[in-house]
Amino acid sequence: MTGAESHSALPPFLGLTGNEADAGFARFHLLPVPYDGTSLERSGARHGPEAILRASRLLERHDEELMMDPSRLGIATAPPITAGVGGPEALLERVHRTVAQMLSAGKTPILLGGEHAITAAAGEAALAAAPRLTLLHIDAHADLRESWQGSIHSHACALRRLSERTHLVSVGLRSVAAEEIPLLSRDNVRAHLMHAVRRRPFSEAVTEISEAVRRHVYISIDLDALDPSIMPSVPRPEPGGLLWWELLAILRAVIARSMVVGVDVVNLAPVAGLEAPNRLGARLVQKIIGYIAKCQAFWRPGGGADDAPTVPVSR
Ligand SMILES: [Mn+2]
């Protein structure tokens, strides 16, 4: 058995089988990308997708907040994209191609990282399909460096080139390099740094963020945006992050107003014996699927005009 084959034995999300896990039927397509090769010190995030998928098997399918079972819309778990020959360029090209195929098939791709570098490729595919979208970037770090450790494909540069051509809303930032500061005040960027978010009632930030996001959105969540007290299993934990219900409040408000083109949840680096963060990652993916499912109006390629109505989650 080769390495690629053993990876394809990853368990399906929620343990779904049959029609609900069928790629043709399923509305949502999970794409595991167990890759963390751009950092010289490999981060452990290559084990994140498997940890999320395994933890998901223990979740309740019914969501007590939404009063529905979002998995009835179907959640397919695609074969993982793993590092092969060709380095990060080849891997990112495969991520781009796979996400583009999912989008053109009318599916909602949800990537499981792996490191944040994959957002560059998935975000490009989303941008090609929905050119006026907002990239909602939830992260402790800005990830806007020009290059890092000699590579422009590094996790530390995940958003640099995308940020030059998209509308970017960043939330959760609390570790920003001096060279990144000017990039956060450009016209196409709205940055919500945590020290400023914490000075006001949180609901004000939620309103500002959701109103800044355009009709179409790609959501990239680096789990280190969360506070290390609830999410210690990340390569670069930073104190003073978002809490669980705060993150969900942002996602719920954004998804109620905007149509989600794609999502990634990255940077889970599982710690042996520490199961709660893995389960958090799985529950977060399930929550995002639930919020999108509850909104009922899905983004579709070529459809979904900018003024297409969405139905608020609260209805
Ligand atoms: Mn980060």
Residues whose N, C-alpha, C, O or C-beta is under 5 A from the ligand:
A	BS01	MN	D139 A140 H141 D222 D224
